[in-house]
Amino acid sequence: MYLHLGQNIIVHEEEIIGIFDLEITSQSHRTRTYLNRIERNRQVVNVSEELPKSFVVCAKPKERRKQTVYISQLSSQTLLRRSEAGIQTESL
């Protein structure tokens, strides 16, 4: 199964480590430090043309240390519902 993150970006659900609400989690010093480090390492993909609402941490199952963070304009709840609904690329 695949998850559509917005702006024609689709990731395989096996690659998803976590889906996070940007406003809530960015209040944590650890989260801000993590996002700054990931951004400095050029591992952030912005798929939002509007105000970002969530971020999704992904990595290939065998390469968990090589993470990519997708910044999305979709809320974490919307992404979670899509994930639970099992949206497949054929239905997009």
DRENDO-1510 file (C-alpha; in Angstrom, 1 decimal, always signed):
<recs>
REC; n; res; u; v; w
REC; 1; MET; +0.0; +0.0; +0.0 .
REC; 2; TYR; +1.0; +3.6; -0.6 .
REC; 3; LEU; +0.3; +6.9; +1.1 .
REC; 4; HIS; -0.3; +10.1; -0.9 .
REC; 5; LEU; +1.4; +13.0; +1.0 .
REC; 6; GLY; +0.3; +15.8; -1.4 .
REC; 7; GLN; +1.8; +17.4; -4.5 .
REC; 8; ASN; +2.0; +14.1; -6.3 .
REC; 9; ILE; +4.3; +12.6; -3.7 .
REC; 10; ILE; +3.6; +9.0; -2.8 .
REC; 11; VAL; +5.5; +6.8; -0.3 .
REC; 12; HIS; +5.3; +3.1; +0.4 .
REC; 13; GLU; +3.7; +2.5; +3.8 .
REC; 14; GLU; +6.6; +0.2; +4.7 .
REC; 15; GLU; +8.9; +3.2; +4.6 .
REC; 16; ILE; +6.9; +5.3; +7.1 .
REC; 17; ILE; +8.4; +5.6; +10.5 .
REC; 18; GLY; +6.0; +8.2; +11.8 .
REC; 19; ILE; +3.5; +10.9; +11.0 .
REC; 20; PHE; +3.6; +14.0; +13.2 .
REC; 21; ASP; +1.6; +17.1; +13.7 .
REC; 22; LEU; +4.1; +19.9; +13.0 .
REC; 23; GLU; +2.6; +22.5; +15.4 .
REC; 24; ILE; +2.4; +20.2; +18.4 .
REC; 25; THR; +5.8; +18.4; +18.0 .
REC; 26; SER; +7.8; +21.5; +17.0 .
REC; 27; GLN; +7.2; +22.8; +20.6 .
REC; 28; SER; +9.7; +20.2; +21.8 .
REC; 29; HIS; +13.4; +21.1; +21.8 .
REC; 30; ARG; +14.3; +17.6; +20.7 .
REC; 31; THR; +12.0; +17.7; +17.7 .
REC; 32; ARG; +13.3; +21.1; +16.6 .
REC; 33; THR; +16.9; +19.9; +16.9 .
REC; 34; TYR; +16.1; +16.8; +14.9 .
REC; 35; LEU; +14.3; +18.8; +12.1 .
REC; 36; ASN; +17.2; +21.3; +12.0 .
REC; 37; ARG; +19.8; +18.4; +11.7 .
REC; 38; ILE; +17.7; +16.6; +9.0 .
REC; 39; GLU; +17.4; +19.9; +7.0 .
REC; 40; ARG; +21.1; +20.6; +7.3 .
REC; 41; ASN; +21.8; +17.2; +5.8 .
REC; 42; ARG; +19.4; +17.9; +3.0 .
REC; 43; GLN; +17.0; +15.1; +3.9 .
REC; 44; VAL; +13.9; +17.3; +3.9 .
REC; 45; VAL; +11.4; +17.3; +1.0 .
REC; 46; ASN; +8.8; +20.0; +1.1 .
REC; 47; VAL; +5.6; +18.9; -0.6 .
REC; 48; SER; +3.6; +21.8; +0.7 .
REC; 49; GLU; +2.7; +24.9; -1.3 .
REC; 50; GLU; +0.7; +26.2; +1.7 .
REC; 51; LEU; +1.2; +26.4; +5.4 .
REC; 52; PRO; +2.8; +23.1; +6.5 .
REC; 53; LYS; +0.8; +21.1; +9.0 .
REC; 54; SER; +2.6; +17.8; +9.4 .
REC; 55; PHE; +5.8; +15.9; +8.7 .
REC; 56; VAL; +6.3; +12.3; +7.8 .
REC; 57; VAL; +9.6; +10.5; +8.6 .
REC; 58; CYS; +10.4; +7.8; +6.1 .
REC; 59; ALA; +13.3; +5.4; +5.5 .
REC; 60; LYS; +13.8; +2.2; +3.5 .
REC; 61; PRO; +13.1; -0.8; +5.8 .
REC; 62; LYS; +16.8; -1.9; +5.7 .
REC; 63; GLU; +18.2; +1.6; +5.8 .
REC; 64; ARG; +16.5; +3.1; +8.9 .
REC; 65; ARG; +19.5; +5.5; +9.5 .
REC; 66; LYS; +19.0; +7.2; +6.1 .
REC; 67; GLN; +15.8; +9.0; +6.8 .
REC; 68; THR; +13.8; +11.5; +4.6 .
REC; 69; VAL; +11.4; +13.9; +6.2 .
REC; 70; TYR; +8.4; +15.1; +4.0 .
REC; 71; ILE; +6.8; +18.3; +5.1 .
REC; 72; SER; +3.1; +18.2; +4.1 .
REC; 73; GLN; +0.3; +20.7; +4.0 .
REC; 74; LEU; -2.1; +17.9; +5.0 .
REC; 75; SER; -2.9; +17.4; +8.6 .
REC; 76; SER; -1.5; +14.4; +10.5 .
REC; 77; GLN; -5.1; +13.2; +11.0 .
REC; 78; THR; -5.8; +13.3; +7.3 .
REC; 79; LEU; -2.6; +11.4; +6.5 .
REC; 80; LEU; -3.5; +8.8; +9.2 .
REC; 81; ARG; -7.0; +8.4; +7.8 .
REC; 82; ARG; -5.6; +7.9; +4.3 .
REC; 83; SER; -3.1; +5.3; +5.7 .
REC; 84; GLU; -5.9; +3.5; +7.6 .
REC; 85; ALA; -8.1; +3.5; +4.5 .
REC; 86; GLY; -5.4; +1.8; +2.5 .
REC; 87; ILE; -5.3; +4.3; -0.4 .
REC; 88; GLN; -3.5; +2.6; -3.3 .
REC; 89; THR; -1.9; +4.4; -6.2 .
REC; 90; GLU; -4.5; +2.9; -8.6 .
REC; 91; SER; -7.3; +4.9; -6.8 .
REC; 92; LEU; -5.4; +8.3; -7.1 .
</recs>
